[in-house]
Amino acid sequence: MKIMLMTDLEGVAGVLNNHDWTSPDGRFNEKGMRLLTEEVNAAVDGLFAGGAREVIIVDGHGSGAIDPEILDERAQLSRGRHEQVWPWGLDNTFHGLGFVGQHAKAGTPYSHITHTQNMRYIDLSINGVSIGEYGQLALCAMELGIPTIFACGEQALAVEAENLTPGVITVAVKRGLLPDGLDHLSAEEYKKAKLSAIHVSPKKSRALIRHGAFKAAERLRNDPRSFSYPKFAPPYVRTARFRTLEDKPAYQARDEHPNSITSLMNMPFTPLVTP
């Protein structure tokens, strides 16, 4: 079995905020990268124990967040653009998709370092179904006929994943403490609004992740039809709402593709014209 693991930094246990931990100039950025890479290593170990034969790690954090020097030697690392951004190199040679270090989508109550792509998003939806970064790639996998088997990160992300991709094995390594309802905030204000969480210790998190990844690979091997997706029918309509950012005003966008979610994801946003 060949598995892709999409990774991000904000959903990792011990990554406490974005200012210090997730940007290249943050004082704890290197430590955050190590924490993520160790979570990835735990997932890789579990996947191989469960029957995987090849695991590709995608470094999906904007500035980069995988430390190649300490990455499990059985894994391969993918970093950089492909011909199209979506689906990040995922193709029909893969048997399953998983996520490590993932955060919940923008607007999610009791989530941590909450956002979709960047802090400007209020909401992103496909055919009326609200999705975040998890959903964007999972729906591309759906279109390819590849099950999404594993998702670890914050508790709100685990709930999001279970609702969107039934059957997925989830692991929660921290939980946010604050509600949302913050659509009125600017991007700069929203970035600072959701920074409270309770974290599982990194050591325990890795044990949980390894066990979850093992169960996901084992289920994929023995019962692949237990993983499912919601029903979507073409045409595919993407709607989005964005916050103010510095001197840029808030706006909404709508785009449509006749037969492909992946193609829709690669289309630029078309702002709605306000009469």
BAGUMI-903581 format. One line per 3 residues: number of its first residue (from 1); their letters; for each residue x, y, z of C-alpha. Coordinates in nm, 2 decimals. Layout:
NUM) a) X/Y/Z  ... .
END
This chain:
1) mki) 0.00/0.00/0.00  0.12/0.35/-0.09  0.01/0.63/0.14 .
4) mlm) 0.03/1.01/0.12  0.06/1.20/0.45  -0.03/1.57/0.42 .
7) tdl) 0.13/1.77/0.70  0.08/2.10/0.87  0.22/2.27/1.18 .
10) egv) -0.06/2.44/1.36  -0.23/2.11/1.47  0.07/1.97/1.64 .
13) agv) 0.08/1.90/2.02  0.30/2.16/2.19  0.28/2.42/1.91 .
16) lnn) 0.14/2.70/2.12  0.08/2.99/1.89  0.16/3.12/1.54 .
19) hdw) 0.39/3.41/1.63  0.65/3.20/1.81  0.61/2.86/1.66 .
22) tsp) 0.48/2.86/1.30  0.67/3.14/1.12  1.03/3.11/1.01 .
25) dgr) 1.14/3.40/1.23  0.95/3.26/1.54  1.18/3.19/1.83 .
28) fne) 1.05/2.83/1.87  1.00/2.75/1.50  1.28/2.49/1.48 .
31) kgm) 1.13/2.32/1.79  0.79/2.33/1.63  0.94/2.16/1.32 .
34) rll) 1.09/1.89/1.53  0.76/1.83/1.71  0.58/1.79/1.38 .
37) tee) 0.85/1.56/1.24  0.84/1.34/1.54  0.46/1.31/1.51 .
40) vna) 0.51/1.23/1.14  0.76/0.96/1.23  0.51/0.81/1.47 .
43) avd) 0.25/0.80/1.20  0.50/0.65/0.95  0.59/0.38/1.20 .
46) glf) 0.22/0.29/1.25  0.14/0.29/0.88  0.43/0.05/0.80 .
49) agg) 0.33/-0.17/1.09  -0.02/-0.18/0.95  0.09/-0.29/0.61 .
52) are) 0.20/0.02/0.42  0.49/-0.03/0.18  0.55/0.33/0.07 .
55) vii) 0.48/0.66/0.25  0.52/1.00/0.09  0.52/1.29/0.33 .
58) vdg) 0.40/1.62/0.19  0.53/1.93/0.37  0.22/2.14/0.34 .
61) hgs) 0.31/2.43/0.58  0.37/2.75/0.39  0.73/2.82/0.51 .
64) gai) 0.81/2.45/0.55  0.79/2.25/0.87  0.95/1.91/0.82 .
67) dpe) 1.31/1.85/0.94  1.45/1.61/0.68  1.74/1.51/0.89 .
70) ild) 1.53/1.34/1.16  1.25/1.21/0.93  1.20/0.84/0.94 .
73) era) 1.43/0.69/0.68  1.15/0.48/0.53  0.95/0.79/0.43 .
76) qls) 1.00/1.01/0.13  0.96/1.39/0.15  0.77/1.60/-0.10 .
79) rgr) 0.81/1.97/-0.09  0.73/2.23/-0.36  0.47/2.28/-0.63 .
82) heq) 0.35/2.03/-0.88  0.21/2.12/-1.22  -0.11/2.21/-1.03 .
85) vwp) -0.13/2.30/-0.66  -0.42/2.06/-0.61  -0.40/1.77/-0.54 .
88) wgl) -0.04/1.81/-0.42  0.09/1.52/-0.63  -0.18/1.27/-0.52 .
91) dnt) -0.26/1.04/-0.81  -0.40/0.69/-0.87  -0.08/0.52/-0.76 .
94) fhg) -0.18/0.59/-0.40  -0.41/0.37/-0.20  -0.48/0.61/0.09 .
97) lgf) -0.45/0.96/0.22  -0.37/1.08/0.58  -0.31/1.40/0.77 .
100) vgq) -0.07/1.49/1.05  -0.06/1.82/1.24  -0.38/1.94/1.08 .
103) hak) -0.59/2.23/1.22  -0.97/2.29/1.19  -1.12/2.52/0.93 .
106) agt) -1.19/2.89/0.98  -1.49/2.97/1.20  -1.47/2.65/1.40 .
109) pys) -1.56/2.69/1.77  -1.31/2.56/2.03  -1.03/2.52/1.78 .
112) hit) -0.67/2.64/1.80  -0.47/2.87/1.56  -0.79/2.85/1.35 .
115) htq) -0.78/2.93/0.97  -0.83/2.80/0.62  -0.52/2.86/0.40 .
118) nmr) -0.47/3.20/0.57  -0.63/3.42/0.83  -0.84/3.61/0.57 .
121) yid) -1.09/3.33/0.51  -1.43/3.34/0.69  -1.57/3.04/0.51 .
124) lsi) -1.50/2.82/0.20  -1.77/2.58/0.07  -1.82/2.34/-0.21 .
127) ngv) -2.19/2.28/-0.31  -2.29/2.43/0.02  -2.06/2.20/0.23 .
130) sig) -1.82/2.41/0.44  -1.46/2.28/0.42  -1.11/2.37/0.53 .
133) eyg) -0.77/2.26/0.43  -0.85/1.90/0.53  -1.16/1.90/0.31 .
136) qla) -0.99/2.06/0.01  -0.75/1.77/-0.03  -0.99/1.50/0.09 .
139) lca) -1.24/1.60/-0.18  -0.97/1.58/-0.44  -0.89/1.23/-0.31 .
142) mel) -1.26/1.15/-0.34  -1.25/1.24/-0.70  -0.96/1.01/-0.76 .
145) gip) -1.13/0.72/-0.57  -0.87/0.73/-0.29  -1.00/0.69/0.06 .
148) tif) -0.90/0.93/0.34  -0.79/0.70/0.62  -0.62/0.90/0.89 .
151) acg) -0.64/1.24/1.05  -0.46/1.37/1.35  -0.43/1.72/1.49 .
154) eqa) -0.66/1.92/1.72  -0.99/1.78/1.85  -1.20/2.02/1.64 .
157) lav) -1.02/1.88/1.33  -1.10/1.53/1.44  -1.47/1.61/1.45 .
160) eae) -1.45/1.79/1.12  -1.28/1.49/0.96  -1.52/1.24/1.10 .
163) nlt) -1.82/1.44/0.97  -1.68/1.49/0.62  -1.51/1.15/0.57 .
166) pgv) -1.69/0.88/0.77  -1.47/0.58/0.86  -1.15/0.79/0.90 .
169) itv) -0.94/0.71/1.20  -0.87/1.03/1.40  -0.63/1.12/1.68 .
172) avk) -0.68/1.44/1.88  -0.36/1.59/2.05  -0.50/1.92/2.17 .
175) rgl) -0.83/2.10/2.21  -0.91/2.47/2.17  -1.07/2.66/2.46 .
178) lpd) -1.25/2.95/2.29  -1.57/2.98/2.08  -1.58/3.15/1.75 .
181) gld) -1.85/3.37/1.60  -1.58/3.62/1.50  -1.67/3.69/1.14 .
184) hls) -1.66/4.06/1.21  -1.28/4.06/1.29  -1.01/4.16/1.04 .
187) aee) -0.76/3.90/0.94  -0.50/4.06/1.18  -0.75/4.04/1.47 .
190) ykk) -0.86/3.69/1.39  -0.50/3.57/1.39  -0.47/3.66/1.76 .
193) akl) -0.82/3.55/1.87  -0.79/3.17/1.89  -0.46/3.09/2.07 .
196) sai) -0.59/2.91/2.38  -0.57/2.53/2.40  -0.50/2.23/2.63 .
199) hvs) -0.23/2.00/2.48  -0.15/1.63/2.52  0.22/1.58/2.60 .
202) pkk) 0.42/1.53/2.28  0.54/1.19/2.40  0.19/1.06/2.46 .
205) sra) 0.07/1.22/2.14  0.32/1.02/1.94  0.20/0.70/2.10 .
208) lir) -0.16/0.78/2.02  -0.06/0.88/1.66  0.13/0.56/1.60 .
211) hga) -0.16/0.35/1.72  -0.41/0.54/1.51  -0.20/0.52/1.20 .
214) fka) -0.16/0.14/1.25  -0.54/0.10/1.28  -0.59/0.31/0.97 .
217) aer) -0.35/0.11/0.76  -0.49/-0.22/0.89  -0.85/-0.11/0.81 .
220) lrn) -0.74/0.00/0.46  -0.58/-0.34/0.40  -0.87/-0.54/0.54 .
223) dpr) -1.19/-0.33/0.48  -1.12/-0.04/0.24  -1.50/0.01/0.18 .
226) sfs) -1.54/0.12/0.54  -1.40/0.46/0.44  -1.65/0.69/0.27 .
229) ypk) -1.73/1.04/0.14  -2.04/1.25/0.12  -2.25/1.27/-0.20 .
232) fap) -2.15/1.55/-0.44  -2.30/1.60/-0.78  -2.18/1.83/-1.06 .
235) pyv) -2.17/2.11/-1.14  -1.94/2.20/-0.85  -1.98/2.55/-0.70 .
238) rta) -1.72/2.70/-0.48  -1.82/3.00/-0.26  -1.59/3.19/-0.03 .
241) rfr) -1.61/3.48/0.22  -1.30/3.68/0.31  -1.22/3.93/0.59 .
244) tle) -1.06/4.27/0.56  -0.68/4.26/0.55  -0.51/4.59/0.62 .
247) dkp) -0.64/4.82/0.35  -0.81/4.54/0.15  -1.18/4.52/0.20 .
250) ayq) -1.39/4.21/0.28  -1.54/4.04/-0.02  -1.72/3.73/-0.14 .
253) ard) -1.64/3.50/-0.43  -1.82/3.24/-0.64  -1.68/3.00/-0.90 .
256) ehp) -1.81/2.69/-1.08  -1.67/2.39/-1.27  -1.89/2.16/-1.47 .
259) nsi) -1.74/1.83/-1.37  -1.42/1.85/-1.14  -1.37/1.96/-0.78 .
262) tsl) -0.99/1.94/-0.83  -1.01/2.17/-1.13  -1.23/2.40/-0.94 .
265) mnm) -0.98/2.41/-0.65  -0.71/2.53/-0.89  -0.92/2.81/-1.03 .
268) pft) -0.86/3.17/-0.90  -1.13/3.33/-0.70  -1.38/3.55/-0.89 .
271) plv) -1.51/3.83/-0.66  -1.88/3.89/-0.66  -1.97/4.24/-0.78 .
274) tp) -2.18/4.43/-0.53  -2.45/4.63/-0.70 .
END
